[in-house]
């Protein structure tokens, strides 16, 4: 019998393969580490253990995959300079608000 996370891994790989995105899935202890690559950009996210508990909500599962695909496309379309300085600017704004 396959572990439930293995079934999810196969579904994740199929989802991104249908869209022409390279995808690898690593089964960690409590989550799946998903790495997407397209157009020289990579994006990683974890699909956590809460997803495997109880009844599966397939609509939510595919919404998460669509959101991560749009994140990958957004990263690929944004200029590298703005991505590099994103977090420090946000921190400065947070400290200025205090």
GROMACS elastic network, one bead per residue, 0.5 to 0.9 nm:
[ bonds ]
;  ai    aj funct       b0    kb
    1     4     6  0.89846   500
    2     5     6  0.81609   500
    2     6     6  0.62873   500
    2     7     6  0.69531   500
    3     6     6  0.52877   500
    3     7     6  0.68294   500
    4     7     6  0.52191   500
    4     8     6  0.65079   500
    4     9     6  0.87631   500
    4    52     6  0.68484   500
    5     9     6  0.61244   500
    5    10     6  0.87338   500
    5    27     6  0.74203   500
    5    31     6  0.79425   500
    5    32     6  0.73961   500
    5    49     6  0.84705   500
    5    51     6  0.89867   500
    5    52     6  0.68338   500
    6    10     6  0.63352   500
    6    11     6  0.86806   500
    6    27     6  0.75788   500
    6    32     6  0.89911   500
    7    10     6  0.52245   500
    7    11     6  0.63401   500
    7    12     6  0.87009   500
    8    11     6  0.50392   500
    8    12     6  0.60913   500
    8    13     6  0.86209   500
    8    32     6  0.86647   500
    8    52     6  0.85638   500
    9    12     6  0.51049   500
    9    13     6  0.62176   500
    9    14     6  0.86085   500
    9    24     6  0.88173   500
    9    25     6  0.61903   500
    9    26     6  0.81856   500
    9    27     6  0.78906   500
    9    32     6  0.73558   500
    9    34     6  0.86152   500
   10    13     6  0.51980   500
   10    14     6  0.61432   500
   10    15     6  0.85626   500
   10    25     6  0.86055   500
   11    14     6  0.51031   500
   11    15     6  0.60422   500
   11    16     6  0.87685   500
   12    15     6  0.51228   500
   12    16     6  0.64392   500
   12    17     6  0.85418   500
   12    23     6  0.81532   500
   12    24     6  0.89464   500
   12    25     6  0.79586   500
   12    34     6  0.83626   500
   12    62     6  0.87507   500
   12    65     6  0.75085   500
   13    16     6  0.54691   500
   13    17     6  0.59661   500
   13    18     6  0.86013   500
   13    22     6  0.83572   500
   13    23     6  0.59735   500
   13    24     6  0.70267   500
   13    25     6  0.73822   500
   14    17     6  0.50305   500
   14    18     6  0.61220   500
   14    19     6  0.87779   500
   14    23     6  0.89819   500
   15    18     6  0.54914   500
   15    19     6  0.68762   500
   15    21     6  0.89007   500
   15    62     6  0.85025   500
   15    65     6  0.79530   500
   16    19     6  0.50792   500
   16    20     6  0.63231   500
   16    21     6  0.51713   500
   16    22     6  0.69140   500
   16    23     6  0.64863   500
   16    36     6  0.82490   500
   16    65     6  0.83582   500
   16    69     6  0.82436   500
   17    20     6  0.50207   500
   17    21     6  0.55690   500
   17    22     6  0.65907   500
   17    23     6  0.72689   500
   18    21     6  0.76848   500
   19    22     6  0.89773   500
   20    38     6  0.82405   500
   21    36     6  0.66794   500
   21    37     6  0.62356   500
   21    38     6  0.57387   500
   21    69     6  0.87600   500
   22    35     6  0.81664   500
   22    36     6  0.57223   500
   22    37     6  0.51654   500
   22    38     6  0.64658   500
   23    34     6  0.69576   500
   23    35     6  0.56349   500
   23    37     6  0.64951   500
   24    33     6  0.81554   500
   24    34     6  0.58164   500
   24    35     6  0.52791   500
   24    36     6  0.67589   500
   24    37     6  0.88647   500
   25    32     6  0.63588   500
   25    33     6  0.56212   500
   25    35     6  0.64787   500
   25    36     6  0.89570   500
   26    31     6  0.85578   500
   26    32     6  0.56371   500
   26    33     6  0.50682   500
   26    34     6  0.65483   500
   26    35     6  0.84909   500
   27    30     6  0.80339   500
   27    31     6  0.64701   500
   27    33     6  0.65274   500
   27    34     6  0.88824   500
   28    31     6  0.52491   500
   28    32     6  0.55820   500
   28    33     6  0.67787   500
   29    32     6  0.80672   500
   29    49     6  0.87142   500
   30    47     6  0.89730   500
   30    48     6  0.64473   500
   30    49     6  0.51030   500
   30    50     6  0.87522   500
   31    46     6  0.62444   500
   31    47     6  0.55171   500
   31    49     6  0.50986   500
   31    50     6  0.85810   500
   31    51     6  0.87945   500
   32    45     6  0.83227   500
   32    46     6  0.54666   500
   32    47     6  0.50765   500
   32    48     6  0.64526   500
   32    49     6  0.80866   500
   33    44     6  0.70289   500
   33    45     6  0.59693   500
   33    47     6  0.65444   500
   33    48     6  0.86051   500
   34    43     6  0.82138   500
   34    44     6  0.55774   500
   34    45     6  0.54134   500
   34    46     6  0.59709   500
   34    47     6  0.73996   500
   35    42     6  0.68330   500
   35    43     6  0.57497   500
   35    45     6  0.67188   500
   35    46     6  0.87969   500
   36    41     6  0.81491   500
   36    42     6  0.54654   500
   36    43     6  0.51499   500
   36    44     6  0.62654   500
   36    45     6  0.86072   500
   36    68     6  0.88371   500
   36    69     6  0.81612   500
   36    72     6  0.74771   500
   37    40     6  0.67155   500
   37    41     6  0.55326   500
   37    43     6  0.65063   500
   37    44     6  0.88872   500
   37    72     6  0.79283   500
   38    41     6  0.54501   500
   38    42     6  0.66494   500
   38    43     6  0.89270   500
   38    72     6  0.78927   500
   38    73     6  0.83131   500
   38    76     6  0.80615   500
   39    42     6  0.84864   500
   39    76     6  0.70841   500
   40    76     6  0.78533   500
   41    72     6  0.73730   500
   41    73     6  0.86276   500
   41    75     6  0.73268   500
   41    76     6  0.58293   500
   42    72     6  0.70603   500
   42    75     6  0.85208   500
   42    76     6  0.84761   500
   43    68     6  0.81093   500
   43    69     6  0.87687   500
   43    71     6  0.78103   500
   43    72     6  0.57442   500
   43    75     6  0.81580   500
   44    68     6  0.86554   500
   44    72     6  0.88589   500
   45    68     6  0.76737   500
   47    50     6  0.84392   500
   47    51     6  0.71268   500
   47    64     6  0.87479   500
   48    51     6  0.58968   500
   48    52     6  0.78143   500
   49    52     6  0.54842   500
   49    53     6  0.70267   500
   50    53     6  0.53742   500
   50    54     6  0.85783   500
   51    54     6  0.82063   500
   51    56     6  0.71766   500
   51    57     6  0.84104   500
   51    61     6  0.79072   500
   52    55     6  0.80195   500
   52    56     6  0.69487   500
   53    56     6  0.74151   500
   56    59     6  0.89035   500
   56    60     6  0.86830   500
   56    61     6  0.81063   500
   57    60     6  0.55567   500
   57    61     6  0.63470   500
   57    62     6  0.89578   500
   58    62     6  0.62000   500
   58    63     6  0.84781   500
   59    62     6  0.53743   500
   59    63     6  0.61707   500
   59    64     6  0.87772   500
   60    64     6  0.62521   500
   60    65     6  0.87337   500
   61    64     6  0.53503   500
   61    65     6  0.65624   500
   61    66     6  0.88808   500
   62    66     6  0.61222   500
   62    67     6  0.85304   500
   63    66     6  0.50536   500
   63    67     6  0.60896   500
   63    68     6  0.86343   500
   64    67     6  0.50708   500
   64    68     6  0.62350   500
   64    69     6  0.85982   500
   65    68     6  0.52213   500
   65    69     6  0.61936   500
   65    70     6  0.87212   500
   66    69     6  0.50193   500
   66    70     6  0.62587   500
   66    71     6  0.86414   500
   67    70     6  0.51322   500
   67    71     6  0.62238   500
   67    72     6  0.87441   500
   68    72     6  0.62560   500
   68    73     6  0.86905   500
   69    72     6  0.51088   500
   69    73     6  0.63453   500
   69    74     6  0.86355   500
   70    73     6  0.50084   500
   70    74     6  0.60268   500
   70    75     6  0.85514   500
   71    74     6  0.50251   500
   71    75     6  0.61534   500
   71    76     6  0.85900   500
   72    75     6  0.51782   500
   72    76     6  0.62308   500
   72    77     6  0.87491   500
   73    76     6  0.50324   500
   73    77     6  0.62096   500
   73    78     6  0.86920   500
   74    77     6  0.51975   500
   74    78     6  0.61469   500
   75    78     6  0.53766   500
   75    79     6  0.81298   500
   75    80     6  0.85305   500
   75    83     6  0.77704   500
   76    79     6  0.78894   500
   76    80     6  0.87484   500
   78    81     6  0.85197   500
   78    82     6  0.71621   500
   78    83     6  0.71491   500
   79    82     6  0.58069   500
   79    83     6  0.68119   500
   80    83     6  0.52368   500
   80    84     6  0.62646   500
   80    85     6  0.89691   500
   81    84     6  0.52299   500
   81    85     6  0.65772   500
   81    86     6  0.87530   500
   82    85     6  0.54706   500
   82    86     6  0.60880   500
   83    86     6  0.52996   500
   83    87     6  0.82645   500
   84    87     6  0.77101   500
   84    88     6  0.87030   500
   85    88     6  0.57944   500
   85    89     6  0.63344   500
   85    90     6  0.88341   500
   86    89     6  0.55939   500
   86    90     6  0.64827   500
   86    91     6  0.89577   500
   87    90     6  0.51637   500
   87    91     6  0.62678   500
   87    92     6  0.87213   500
   88    91     6  0.50929   500
   88    92     6  0.62231   500
   88    93     6  0.87118   500
   89    92     6  0.51196   500
   89    93     6  0.63164   500
   89    94     6  0.87402   500
   90    93     6  0.51133   500
   90    94     6  0.62908   500
   90    95     6  0.87850   500
   91    94     6  0.50255   500
   91    95     6  0.62603   500
   91    96     6  0.85517   500
   92    95     6  0.51944   500
   92    96     6  0.60947   500
   92    97     6  0.86639   500
   93    96     6  0.50319   500
   93    97     6  0.62501   500
   93    98     6  0.89131   500
   94    97     6  0.52213   500
   94    98     6  0.67046   500
   95    98     6  0.52593   500
